Amino acid sequence: MDQPTWVQGQDGAVVVVVRAQPGAKRTAVVGSHGGALKIAVHAPPVDGKANEALIKWLASQLAIARNSLDLVRGQTSRRKQIRLSAETAA
């Protein structure tokens, strides 16, 4: 099975490319957008609230600890790269 374009391997870990849509009615996967997984995020894009809500939601959906995920790129952009730790990726 082919790997989606929004999942990338990096230094023994996995990086998920996300297109965030903050301020949505609820947090959910919407589809794909330009090689990224598009996720609507309930939290507003203020003071990092949407980023934190996105990471917490992803952790809960993947059934992994919150500290296993790191926002490595896109802190102020809609396009983000979220890294799953090498231990989690294994």
trRosetta pair geometry for C-beta under 8 A, 3 or more apart (Angstrom, degrees):
i j d omega theta_ij theta_ji phi_ij phi_ji
3 7 5.3 -109 175 76 105 116
4 7 5.1 83 65 7 86 101
4 32 7.4 -148 -166 -97 123 138
4 37 7.4 62 131 -68 146 100
5 17 7.8 -45 125 47 72 131
5 32 7.8 89 53 -163 102 139
5 35 4.5 -82 124 -142 128 81
6 16 6.2 33 145 -163 91 66
6 17 4.5 -125 -150 58 75 89
6 18 7.3 86 -173 -71 125 44
6 32 6.5 -149 -28 -130 133 105
6 35 6.1 154 -73 161 74 53
6 36 5.1 104 -113 -138 116 30
6 37 4.4 153 134 -29 162 82
7 14 6.3 -21 -165 -168 92 107
7 15 7.6 146 -160 78 43 50
7 16 5.9 -16 -102 -104 65 69
7 17 7.8 -130 -58 15 24 81
8 14 7.3 140 75 -162 43 57
8 15 4.6 -24 68 65 97 99
8 16 7.8 179 24 -80 74 24
8 17 6.8 55 -4 -27 113 103
9 12 7.8 22 -175 -85 95 11
9 13 7.5 148 -159 78 56 39
9 14 6.4 -40 -103 -103 53 59
9 15 7.5 156 -112 18 4 85
10 13 5.6 -32 75 67 76 86
10 14 7.4 117 27 -126 80 13
10 15 4.8 29 9 -17 130 120
10 83 6.9 -81 70 -120 126 108
11 86 7.3 -82 119 -76 81 115
12 86 4.4 22 119 -125 105 119
12 89 7.1 152 146 74 60 139
13 83 5.4 37 132 -173 139 99
13 84 5.9 179 -177 79 94 61
13 85 6.1 -81 -123 -168 120 18
13 86 4.6 -83 -76 -73 82 65
13 88 8.0 42 -142 57 89 88
13 89 5.0 167 -147 -17 48 149
14 83 7.3 149 83 -155 45 55
14 84 4.5 1 62 46 95 114
14 88 7.8 -99 32 97 107 93
14 89 4.2 160 -8 -116 98 117
15 72 7.0 -65 -125 39 114 138
15 81 5.2 -2 -176 -174 116 102
15 82 6.9 149 -157 74 61 38
15 83 5.1 -27 -99 -97 79 71
15 84 7.6 -156 -78 15 31 73
16 37 6.3 -28 177 21 103 131
16 58 7.5 178 69 -151 153 143
16 81 7.4 154 75 -156 42 52
16 82 4.9 -21 60 63 94 95
16 83 8.0 -175 19 -80 69 24
16 84 7.1 61 -13 -23 103 101
17 35 6.5 -4 97 129 147 83
17 36 4.4 -102 128 -113 96 83
17 37 6.8 133 85 11 59 78
17 79 7.1 -6 -175 -170 93 89
17 80 7.4 161 -156 84 48 47
17 81 5.7 -22 -101 -100 66 73
18 36 5.8 106 -157 -179 8 108
18 37 5.3 -38 -108 68 65 88
18 38 7.6 129 -167 -102 63 22
18 39 5.6 -24 -160 14 113 115
18 54 7.0 139 134 180 159 135
18 74 7.9 -173 66 87 85 157
18 79 7.4 160 86 -153 49 43
18 80 4.7 -18 63 63 97 97
18 81 7.6 170 19 -87 78 23
18 82 6.0 26 -4 -3 124 113
19 33 4.4 -69 42 67 161 122
19 34 6.8 97 -65 50 143 100
19 36 4.0 114 -29 101 93 133
19 37 7.0 -176 21 80 76 34
19 38 4.5 -27 70 -101 108 72
19 39 7.3 149 73 20 54 64
19 78 5.7 26 -162 142 68 98
19 79 5.6 -18 -102 -97 70 67
19 80 7.8 169 -86 20 23 75
20 39 5.9 -25 -110 70 59 89
20 41 5.4 -3 -163 -8 100 128
20 50 6.2 117 163 152 140 120
20 51 7.8 -64 -84 -89 172 57
20 54 5.7 -55 -111 -90 125 149
20 78 5.2 -144 58 -158 75 64
20 79 7.9 -158 14 -69 78 19
20 80 5.9 37 -19 -1 113 122
21 24 5.7 65 110 -51 98 118
21 30 6.6 22 19 -10 141 150
21 38 6.5 36 -19 -177 115 93
21 39 6.9 -169 23 93 83 40
21 40 4.6 -38 74 -107 113 61
21 41 6.4 159 72 15 51 75
21 78 7.2 40 -77 -151 48 116
22 41 4.8 -29 -104 71 58 110
22 43 6.3 -54 -148 89 98 64
22 44 6.0 82 159 -158 117 26
22 45 4.0 134 73 -52 162 91
22 50 3.8 -43 -108 -115 125 149
22 78 7.9 -129 -4 -113 91 86
23 41 7.6 42 6 82 36 76
23 42 7.9 17 -143 -174 9 25
23 43 7.8 -51 -64 104 41 30
23 44 5.4 48 -84 -111 83 63
23 45 6.6 -54 -32 -10 99 87
23 50 7.7 -40 -30 -92 62 128
24 27 6.8 126 73 -83 120 42
24 28 7.6 -120 125 30 148 82
24 40 3.5 75 -65 173 170 107
24 41 6.0 120 21 57 107 30
24 42 5.7 -74 73 -85 78 43
25 40 7.8 6 39 148 63 136
25 42 7.0 -37 121 -114 20 84
26 40 7.1 59 82 106 52 117
26 42 5.5 -8 -136 -78 26 110
27 39 7.0 16 -167 170 81 99
27 40 6.3 -168 -131 98 37 69
27 41 5.3 18 -110 -129 94 45
27 42 4.6 -74 -40 -13 85 94
27 43 7.8 16 -69 -3 115 78
27 53 6.6 -149 -80 152 142 109
27 54 7.5 -171 -140 -99 126 54
27 57 4.8 -108 146 -115 149 159
28 39 7.1 -168 98 -153 27 70
28 40 5.5 3 53 53 72 103
29 37 6.6 -48 -136 176 105 102
29 38 7.2 104 -165 83 62 59
29 39 5.5 -42 -102 -102 54 77
29 40 7.9 172 -107 18 5 76
30 33 7.9 16 87 -31 112 115
30 38 4.4 -61 64 111 105 106
30 39 6.6 174 4 -106 88 20
30 40 5.1 91 -50 -25 116 97
31 38 5.3 4 65 48 61 118
32 35 7.4 36 176 -81 110 7
32 36 6.7 156 -160 79 71 39
32 37 6.1 -47 -106 -106 73 42
32 38 6.0 160 -126 -1 13 94
33 36 5.5 -30 70 65 75 91
33 38 4.2 72 -4 -62 113 121
36 79 6.0 -130 -73 -132 162 88
39 54 6.4 114 102 -136 137 102
39 57 7.7 158 175 97 137 135
39 58 7.9 -42 -115 -71 171 97
41 50 4.9 100 112 -157 144 91
41 53 5.5 122 -171 97 110 117
41 54 5.0 -50 -102 -73 135 91
41 57 7.3 -165 -121 15 86 150
42 53 6.4 -122 58 169 82 149
43 49 4.4 -144 170 136 127 97
43 50 4.5 -173 92 -90 101 54
43 52 7.4 -35 74 65 174 81
43 53 3.7 161 -4 -7 135 154
43 54 7.8 -110 40 -31 118 72
44 49 5.9 33 64 76 67 133
44 50 6.4 -103 105 -53 23 101
45 49 7.4 -162 -121 59 14 88
45 50 4.7 -22 -94 -4 58 143
46 49 5.5 11 67 17 69 119
46 50 7.6 97 21 -15 47 94
48 51 4.8 -52 -162 41 71 118
48 52 5.8 68 141 -22 89 101
48 75 7.3 -29 -107 -169 97 94
49 52 6.0 -59 -147 40 29 107
49 53 6.1 28 156 -18 66 110
50 53 5.7 -55 -143 40 30 111
50 54 6.1 36 156 -24 65 107
51 54 5.7 -56 -149 34 28 113
51 55 6.5 21 157 -14 64 107
51 71 5.7 -4 -170 -75 117 165
51 75 6.5 -1 -92 -145 156 61
51 80 7.5 159 -121 -110 91 152
52 55 5.9 -56 -146 39 31 107
52 56 6.2 30 156 -16 66 108
53 56 5.9 -56 -144 40 29 110
53 57 6.1 29 157 -20 64 110
54 57 5.9 -59 -147 38 26 110
54 58 6.3 25 156 -18 64 107
54 80 7.4 94 121 54 157 162
54 82 7.7 -140 129 -71 111 143
55 58 5.7 -52 -144 37 31 111
55 59 6.3 34 155 -21 64 105
55 66 6.6 81 135 -155 100 86
55 69 5.1 175 -158 108 98 132
55 71 6.3 -89 -70 -47 128 102
55 82 6.6 179 -104 -132 85 130
56 59 5.7 -54 -149 35 30 113
56 60 6.5 26 154 -16 64 106
56 66 5.9 -8 -107 -114 66 117
57 60 5.8 -56 -149 37 31 108
57 61 6.2 28 154 -17 66 109
58 61 5.7 -58 -144 39 31 110
58 62 6.0 14 161 -5 67 113
58 69 6.1 121 92 -113 120 163
58 82 6.5 53 87 137 174 163
59 62 6.2 -67 -142 48 25 99
59 64 5.5 -103 -151 76 72 74
59 65 6.6 -44 -161 129 123 18
59 66 4.5 -38 -85 -92 176 55
59 68 6.9 131 -121 52 103 95
59 69 5.5 -124 -71 0 97 133
60 63 7.3 26 -174 -76 32 43
62 84 7.6 -119 159 -108 166 131
64 68 4.7 -78 151 59 119 148
64 69 7.2 118 96 -37 119 97
64 84 7.3 52 87 -143 169 108
64 88 5.2 55 -147 -140 148 128
65 68 4.8 106 67 -14 81 104
65 88 7.9 -132 40 -86 82 125
66 69 6.5 -69 -169 35 42 102
68 84 6.1 14 146 -155 95 71
68 85 4.7 -102 -156 14 71 113
68 87 7.4 -105 -130 73 107 96
68 88 4.3 96 -176 -53 131 145
69 82 5.7 -2 -168 178 104 108
69 83 7.1 149 -155 76 51 48
69 84 6.1 -25 -98 -98 70 59
69 85 7.7 -100 -62 -18 29 82
70 82 7.0 160 78 -158 39 60
70 83 4.8 -17 60 58 94 100
70 85 7.5 87 -7 -63 104 78
71 74 7.0 -107 -176 66 101 81
71 75 6.2 107 132 -88 129 73
71 80 6.1 -47 -146 -168 98 121
71 81 7.6 117 -163 77 53 53
71 82 5.8 -32 -99 -103 56 76
72 81 5.0 -54 67 97 96 102
72 82 7.1 153 12 -114 84 22
72 83 4.8 54 -25 -16 129 116
73 77 8.0 -19 147 45 74 126
73 80 6.5 161 90 -156 64 49
73 81 4.1 32 45 31 103 111
74 77 4.2 -89 -147 61 79 103
74 78 7.5 -70 -170 75 118 19
74 79 5.3 -129 -116 98 137 54
74 80 3.5 -149 85 -102 140 58
74 81 6.1 130 3 7 116 66
75 80 7.8 95 -60 -116 27 102
77 80 6.7 166 82 -67 88 67
84 88 4.7 -112 171 92 99 123
84 89 5.0 130 103 -65 110 87
85 88 4.7 89 60 10 82 104
85 89 6.8 -150 94 -9 39 89
86 89 5.6 -54 -141 36 31 113
86 90 6.6 38 157 -27 63 100
87 90 6.1 -51 -156 25 29 112
